[in-house]
Every structure is written in C-alpha cells, then in structure tokens.
Amino acid sequence: MKFQELLQNITLTHTELQAKAVQSVNQFLTIRNWCMGAYIVEYEQKGNDRAKYGEKLFALSRV
C-alpha cells in the first residue's frame, strides 16, 4: 500500500463512519424529543385521552 492509498483509506473510513454516527445521533435525538413531548402531553392532560378545552372547541363549532 502506498502512502497516498493509506491517506485515502483513512479519509474515506473517517468520512463514512462520521456520517453514520451523525445519522444515529439524529435518530436518537428524534426519539428523545418525541418521548419528551409525549411525557408533557401526559402531564398536561393528567392522563386523559384528550385535553378538556378540546370539548369546548368542538361544541362551539357545532353552533
């Protein structure tokens, strides 16, 4: 293996694996953010399936 090939292999390996690491981190951040949102909804709605204000909005739209 020539020195130029060594540099090219190292650069390619670094670039490819760094891209995969970024992709993996982005996936986990998306999952984390979705979970946090779900926890906040659960807290705000106090375990109810829907928020109470939604019933009022629905009733107003029928008028």
Secondary structure, 3 states (H helix, E strand, C coil): CCHHHHHHHHHHHHHHHHHHHHHHHHHHHHHHHHHHHHHHHHHHCCCCCCCHHHHHHHHHHHC
